[in-house]
Amino acid sequence: MSRDGGRKGRDGTFPFWGLIALPAGVLWGTLLGVMAGIYFGNPAIGAAIGAGLGVGIGLSLFAAALVIASIRSRI
């Protein structure tokens, strides 16, 4: 049994999904926005709206990763 009560694998590093959250959000948001824009008739506006939503979602996930990393560093 380890000194911290048997908790293995929690080393306080930043989660990988938090690192890729913002770029992945922008890429997926833009792609989905272009597809929605093609369906509704203007892909450029769809891409802009999708990228904006992707940035917002990516920042939310990045903030969640920051919270998790700070909790892990205290344990």
C-alpha positions in Angstrom: 0.0 0.0 0.0 1.3 3.4 -0.9 1.7 6.3 1.4 -1.3 8.2 0.1 -3.8 5.4 0.8 -3.4 3.4 -2.3 -4.2 6.0 -4.9 -2.1 5.3 -7.9 -2.2 7.1 -11.2 -3.1 10.5 -9.7 0.1 12.5 -10.2 -1.2 16.0 -10.4 -0.6 16.4 -14.1 -2.8 18.4 -16.4 -5.5 16.3 -18.2 -4.8 15.7 -21.8 -8.4 16.4 -22.8 -8.0 19.8 -21.3 -5.0 20.5 -23.5 -6.9 19.7 -26.7 -10.3 21.2 -25.7 -9.9 24.6 -27.3 -8.4 23.5 -30.7 -10.7 20.6 -31.0 -13.7 22.8 -30.1 -12.8 25.3 -32.8 -12.2 22.6 -35.4 -15.4 20.7 -34.7 -17.5 23.8 -34.3 -16.3 25.2 -37.6 -16.9 21.9 -39.4 -20.4 21.5 -38.0 -21.1 25.2 -38.6 -20.1 24.8 -42.3 -22.4 21.8 -42.7 -25.2 23.7 -41.1 -24.4 26.7 -43.2 -24.6 24.6 -46.4 -27.9 23.3 -45.3 -29.3 26.8 -44.6 -27.6 28.5 -47.5 -24.6 30.4 -46.2 -21.5 28.3 -45.2 -19.4 31.4 -44.2 -21.9 32.5 -41.5 -22.4 29.0 -40.3 -18.6 28.6 -40.0 -18.3 31.8 -38.0 -21.1 30.9 -35.6 -19.8 27.3 -35.3 -16.3 28.5 -34.5 -17.6 30.9 -31.9 -19.6 28.1 -30.2 -16.6 25.8 -30.4 -14.4 28.4 -28.7 -17.0 28.8 -25.9 -17.3 25.0 -25.4 -13.5 24.6 -25.6 -12.9 27.3 -22.9 -15.5 25.7 -20.6 -13.7 22.3 -20.9 -10.4 24.0 -20.4 -11.7 25.6 -17.2 -13.0 22.2 -16.0 -9.5 20.7 -16.6 -7.9 23.5 -14.6 -10.2 22.8 -11.6 -9.4 19.1 -11.8 -5.7 19.7 -12.0 -5.8 22.0 -9.0 -7.8 19.4 -7.0 -5.3 16.7 -8.0 -2.4 18.8 -6.8 -3.9 19.2 -3.4 -4.4 15.5 -2.8 
